[in-house]
């Protein structure tokens, strides 16, 4: 096992997935070539295009179409660009935290490529000093400098065979021999061949069938959703991941990327415009929207809809889309995610040698985005996954912060004493999103996803939910570039 393989019992979810990705003849899959992000050729007929949504997918689609010479108008219901890329800056001393997209894997070429194009600096997401924590069954487990801990440190029961195998052996037995079967996970029709059977299984059921005990699986699930997700969906995540590199962030806040796009597109974006109806004919499209209490309309040659499907469900489309597309719009599952960001007067966790990052068995993570900030003050975040997120979403603003403080206090005692207030964003309560990210249930990867991004005559679709990279900025960007190419080629 790379990095921690010399100690049989060492474990982290990342090291488990790394072992899976590097085992067997499919070892090169994780490093497969990513989509190109070169600009479009400017030798096509100029078209009038209406893009719905100024999230990353809508922004990049517009950016490339405008750069290729097309006439584009963006309709955005919010008063800001960026969608679910949202940086919270309402803290003292110039501190900030991410309410939405936070991490950037180093192999996400589109995200890093556009950051470079706009001159944005990137840096590490995690600090290289102090220790991360796993919090399980009321016990804190301190991870080593390699991000792992020994199986014996966790409050779980393990068999003699598991202890002999260690996590490297368990990973090889569970997943390693499948990597050569996965094929290209970026294929719009994926999963293909024998992998397709795993879309009907849950990830928990898959691990159990592969000989991973519920106790070991509980460690692997620390900080991650426990909902019955498709096993094929998780395998795709593994195949797309570059486990050999660290995670990154944009220095100064990830919203600097959508803001950079928006600054180039000032005259193209119309804010405060809520789309209500899309009409298509053989000769063009009409979009009807509300602005300042009045119904308005725009006509164009083509429309690109980048909105999350929970919002698309509320838009009339005439004539209606195909049955397969309508089913994808109606049924695609979105996870509930929330992030509470709390300002504290003192980073008390550092007194114990912790860096402020943790994963817990209550399906949450704790982030400390201000680890490089000067002075004693900091921002600590509770990243709540479905169960905790739905609970927090039903609370009022103050109660959400109190709830988050209770959970953080369990892991890092003393935080509450220095709390100075905060904010909590629950994405499924956001009227412009009504959900966090696409999170596919068994059967949806093969049954719904192939239809999510396909065009319907003059109506095109983009967004992370139509891509292979669900929940990542890379997915939004890849889908926006793909939609721009479809329009440009039409």
Rosetta blueprint (number, residue, H / E / L):
1 X L
2 X L
3 X L
4 X L
5 X L
6 X L
7 X L
8 X L
9 X L
10 X E
11 X E
12 X L
13 X H
14 X H
15 X H
16 X H
17 X H
18 X H
19 X H
20 X H
21 X H
22 X H
23 X L
24 X L
25 X L
26 X L
27 X H
28 X H
29 X H
30 X H
31 X H
32 X L
33 X L
34 X L
35 X L
36 X L
37 X L
38 X L
39 X L
40 X L
41 X L
42 X L
43 X L
44 X L
45 X L
46 X L
47 X L
48 X E
49 X E
50 X E
51 X E
52 X E
53 X L
54 X L
55 X E
56 X H
57 X H
58 X H
59 X H
60 X H
61 X H
62 X H
63 X H
64 X H
65 X H
66 X H
67 X H
68 X L
69 X L
70 X L
71 X E
72 X E
73 X E
74 X E
75 X E
76 X E
77 X L
78 X L
79 X L
80 X L
81 X L
82 X E
83 X L
84 X L
85 X L
86 X L
87 X E
88 X E
89 X L
90 X L
91 X L
92 X H
93 X H
94 X H
95 X L
96 X L
97 X E
98 X E
99 X L
100 X L
101 X L
102 X L
103 X L
104 X E
105 X E
106 X L
107 X L
108 X L
109 X H
110 X H
111 X H
112 X H
113 X H
114 X H
115 X H
116 X H
117 X H
118 X L
119 X L
120 X L
121 X L
122 X E
123 X E
124 X E
125 X L
126 X L
127 X L
128 X L
129 X L
130 X L
131 X E
132 X E
133 X E
134 X E
135 X E
136 X E
137 X L
138 X L
139 X E
140 X E
141 X E
142 X E
143 X L
144 X L
145 X L
146 X L
147 X L
148 X L
149 X E
150 X E
151 X H
152 X H
153 X H
154 X L
155 X L
156 X L
157 X L
158 X L
159 X L
160 X H
161 X H
162 X H
163 X H
164 X H
165 X H
166 X H
167 X H
168 X H
169 X H
170 X H
171 X H
172 X H
173 X H
174 X H
175 X L
176 X H
177 X H
178 X H
179 X H
180 X H
181 X H
182 X L
183 X L
184 X L
185 X L
186 X L
187 X L
188 X L
189 X L
190 X L
191 X L
192 X L
193 X H
194 X H
195 X H
196 X H
197 X H
198 X H
199 X H
200 X H
201 X L
202 X E
203 X H
204 X H
205 X H
206 X H
207 X H
208 X H
209 X H
210 X L
211 X L
212 X L
213 X L
214 X H
215 X H
216 X H
217 X H
218 X H
219 X H
220 X H
221 X L
222 X L
223 X L
224 X L
225 X L
226 X L
227 X L
228 X L
229 X E
230 X E
231 X H
232 X H
233 X H
234 X H
235 X H
236 X H
237 X H
238 X H
239 X H
240 X H
241 X L
242 X L
243 X L
244 X L
245 X L
246 X L
247 X E
248 X E
249 X E
250 X E
251 X L
252 X L
253 X L
254 X L
255 X H
256 X H
257 X H
258 X H
259 X H
260 X H
261 X H
262 X H
263 X H
264 X H
265 X L
266 X H
267 X H
268 X H
269 X E
270 X E
271 X E
272 X L
273 X L
274 X E
275 X E
276 X E
277 X E
278 X E
279 X E
280 X E
281 X L
282 X L
283 X L
284 X L
285 X E
286 X E
287 X E
288 X E
289 X E
290 X E
291 X E
292 X L
293 X L
294 X E
295 X E
296 X E
297 X E
298 X E
299 X E
300 X E
301 X L
302 X E
303 X E
304 X E
305 X E
306 X L
307 X L
308 X L
309 X H
310 X H
311 X H
312 X H
313 X L
314 X L
315 X L
316 X E
317 X E
318 X E
319 X L
320 X L
321 X L
322 X L
323 X H
324 X H
325 X H
326 X H
327 X H
328 X H
329 X H
330 X H
331 X H
332 X L
333 X L
334 X E
335 X L
336 X L
337 X L
338 X E
339 X E
340 X E
341 X E
342 X E
343 X E
344 X E
345 X L
346 X L
347 X L
348 X H
349 X H
350 X H
351 X H
352 X H
353 X L
354 X E
355 X E
356 X E
357 X E
358 X E
359 X E
360 X E
361 X L
362 X L
363 X L
364 X E
365 X E
366 X E
367 X E
368 X L
369 X L
370 X L
371 X L
372 X L
373 X L
374 X L
375 X L
376 X L
377 X L
378 X E
379 X E
380 X E
381 X E
382 X E
383 X E
384 X E
385 X L
386 X H
387 X H
388 X H
389 X H
390 X H
391 X H
392 X H
393 X H
394 X L
395 X L
396 X L
397 X H
398 X H
399 X H
400 X H
401 X H
402 X H
403 X H
404 X H
405 X H
406 X H
407 X H
408 X H
409 X H
410 X H
411 X H
412 X L
413 X L
414 X L
415 X L
416 X H
417 X H
418 X H
419 X E
420 X E
421 X E
422 X E
423 X E
424 X E
425 X E
426 X E
427 X H
428 X H
429 X H
430 X L
431 X L
432 X L
433 X L
434 X L
435 X L
436 X L
437 X L
438 X E
439 X L
440 X L
441 X E
442 X L
443 X L
444 X H
445 X H
446 X H
447 X H
448 X L
449 X H
450 X H
451 X H
452 X H
453 X L
454 X L
455 X L
456 X E
457 X L
458 X L
459 X E
460 X E
461 X E
462 X L
463 X L
464 X H
465 X H
466 X H
467 X L
468 X L
469 X L
470 X L
471 X L
472 X L
473 X H
474 X H
475 X H
476 X H
477 X H
478 X H
479 X H
480 X H
481 X H
482 X H
483 X H
484 X H
485 X H
486 X H
487 X H
488 X H
489 X H
490 X L
